[in-house]
Amino acid sequence: MNLTQKHALTVTGRPDGQPVMFAHGFGCDQNMWRFVAPEFAGTHRVVLFDHVGAGRSDLRAYDDQRYSSLEGYASDVLEILHDLDLRDVVFVGHSVSAMIGVLAAIREPDRFAKLVLVGPSPRYIDDGDYVGGFGKADIEAMLESLDSNYLGWSSAMAPVIVGNADRPELGQELTQSFCATDPAIAKKFARVTFLSDNRADLAKLRTPALILQCADDVIAPSVVGDYVHEHLEGSTLVAMNATGHCPNLSAPAETVAAIKAYL
């Protein structure tokens, strides 16, 4: 199976430009970057893709064993970079894709120039002194709810995740995106995402990273952004005015400006 079909791969922008790869979060697809990615097309080679199970990806490519951890998704990122023969890549990862990018860059640091981590979290569950934002019981209850009624969970959770209650259309869009994801795969990806623990991986990263931290982010609160910044050597932390967990949707101009200032 070719990777264009597997990941609904789209490559635009300047063929000779530095590559910028945008990776979407849980329940989303590459469409979530539609207000951000075009702003780089004049200067960069822009790479967009869907994780297997999301968007227009080929569901036949889903493999339980491969995607039982975030490493499988990191392998997909590296496969795409190999296939397109890309180096000096700026990887922009939203939510769980931030950690997927970290894992990929640890494995093949020569492929990456910089990482941009949008709302990253190395672990969602509180653990001793570590604050992830959720108790273990909270996550178990959420996964149980997701298992029993994925569509109901989506319509309840999406507006909370995106924040910006005064702009209900954003919550509606994320709900529709969740509902367009294959439910069986989404349930498995949710477990991999929300039960992951990548704290020990942060110290292994040698690629410079920008952390974009939103205000009032229930999924990755500011204390988590601070933790990532403290544990990623040479990282840059930007506290955004944007609220919620999806600044690529809610505040694309601020997101673009922060990334361009860093690059």
Salt bridges, closest charged atoms under 4 A:
ASP16 OD2 - ARG14 NH2 3.07
ASP58 OD2 - ARG60 NH2 2.65
ASP64 OD1 - LYS188 NZ 2.84
GLU71 OE1 - ARG107 NH1 2.82
ASP76 OD1 - LYS6 NZ 3.33
ASP76 OD2 - HIS7 NE2 3.90
ASP76 OD1 - ARG66 NH2 2.67
GLU79 OE1 - LYS6 NZ 3.57
GLU79 OE2 - ARG66 NH2 3.33
GLU108 OE1 - HIS82 NE2 2.87
GLU108 OE1 - ARG111 NE 3.46
ASP110 OD2 - ARG87 NH1 2.73
ASP127 OD2 - ARG199 NH2 2.73
GLU140 OE2 - LYS136 NZ 3.37
ASP147 OD2 - ARG191 NH2 2.99
GLU173 OE2 - ARG34 NH1 2.69
ASP197 OD2 - ARG123 NH1 3.37
ASP197 OD2 - ARG199 NH2 2.79
ASP201 OD1 - LYS204 NZ 3.13
ASP217 OD2 - HIS245 ND1 2.77
